[in-house]
Amino acid sequence: MLDKTDVEILSELRSNARSSYRRIASKLGIHPTTLITRVQKLEKTGIIRGYGANLDLTKLGYEFLGLVQIKMTKGMILETQEKISRLKGVVAVWDVTGEYDGVILIAAKTREEFSKIIKSFANIPHAEHTNTQVVLHVIKEQWQFDAV
């Protein structure tokens, strides 16, 4: 269970994971060693899965984004999703409930590349049917939302 200090640590790391432990500890009013110990515990338990840069796909030239809903053969869903996750252009794969078995976020720099990614799903064994939605505008893309 997270206490108030853990929540504050996570909030600080979400806003700037490059900040020094000394600065974060000072801001939170705790000793740097206490902060380091708590961060290590959060990492060990898997609450903190890693650190990285938050990239703007559009500024990197990925002008075509799409959400692909996919139906798969029963009993082969997770295996099929794993294969899809390794395809070039696949940003994320979610196992979902409802009419479709999975939702895939794809990104491409050109219309041709976008088309190629979508058509590649037809070559994946156990992928039965897809429904693609093209993203017109990104209104919010904050993966590091306030979860705690």
N, C-alpha and C positions, 0 to 999 in steps of 0.2 A: 504494500500500500504506500502510495506517495504521500509525504507530508508537505506542509507549506513550503519548506525550504527546497525540497526536490522540485516542486512546481515552479518556484522562482528560478532555480538553476536552469531548468528546461526552457523557460521563457527567455532567459538571457542568452542561452546557447542558440535558440531559434532565431533570435534577432541578430546575433553576430557570433558565430562559432569561432571566429578568428581572434576574438578578444582574449586577452591573457587571463589566466586563472587569478592572478593577483588583482586585476581590475574588477573581475566579476565578484570575487570574494569581498573586496572593499565595498562594492556597490550593495551587496547583500548583507554586509555586516557580519561576515563569518571569517574564520581563519582560512588561508589558502590550502592548508593541509586537509581541513574538513571538506572543502570544496572538491579537492582532488579525489579524496576517498569516496565521496558521494557520486561524483561523475563516473569513477571506475565501477561502482556498484550498479549504476544505471546502464553502463555499457555491458557489464557482465550478465545482467538480467535480460538484456536485449531490448530494453526500452529505448536506449540510444543505439541505433543500428550502424551508424557511421557518420562521417562528415563529408561534405562536398559542396561544390559550387552550384548555385541555382541558375541554370542557363536559360537564356531566351532563345527558343528554337527559331522564331521568326527572324531575329537578328543574325542567326547563324545560316540563314538562307532557306530554312524549311518553310516554304510558303503554303504547302498543302498538308493539312491535318485532317484526319478522319477518325470516326468511331465506327468500328465494324462489329456488328452483332453476329454471332455465329452459333449454328446448331451443329451438334456432333453426335456420333454414334454412342448410344448408351453403353456404359462400361469402359469407354475409351476417352472420356472427357479430359481427365487430368493429363494423360499421356499426350493427347492431341494438343492441349494448351501448352504443354512444355515444348513441343516441337515448334509451335507457332512463336513462342517467346524468343526463339533463337533466330528468327528470320530478320534479315536486314530491313530496317525501317520500322520495326515494331518497338514502340516505346514502353507499352504496358499491356499486361493481359490480366483480366479479372475473371474469376469463376463466379457466376451470378445465378440467381434464381429467376424464374419467369419463363417466358416463351423461348428465349435463347439461353444457351449454356455458358456463353462467354461474351465478354466485351473486350475489344482490342483497340488501343490507341496507336495510330500509325502516323508517321511524319515523312514527308518527301520534299525534295527541293524542286522537282519539276512535275508537270502533269503526267508525263510519260512514266516517271519513276513511281508516282502515286498509283497509276493504273497497273503497273507491273506488280506492285506489292499486293494490291487487291486481288488480281488474277492469280497470284501465287497460292492463295488459300485453296483454290480448286485442286491443286496438286498435293495437298496434305491429306494423307489417308485419314478417314473417319470425319473429315470436315464435310458436312452435308449441305449446308445452306448458309449464305451470308446476307446481311442487309447493311449497306454502308451509308453513313451520314457524313457529309463533308462539313467541316467546321468553317463557318463564314467569318466569325469574329470571336476572339477570345475576350470574354468579359472579365473573368477572374481565373487566375492560374496560380493559386497559392497552395503549394503542396505542404507547406509547413504551417498549417492552420493551428489555432490555439486548441489543442486537444485536451489540455489539462487545465 
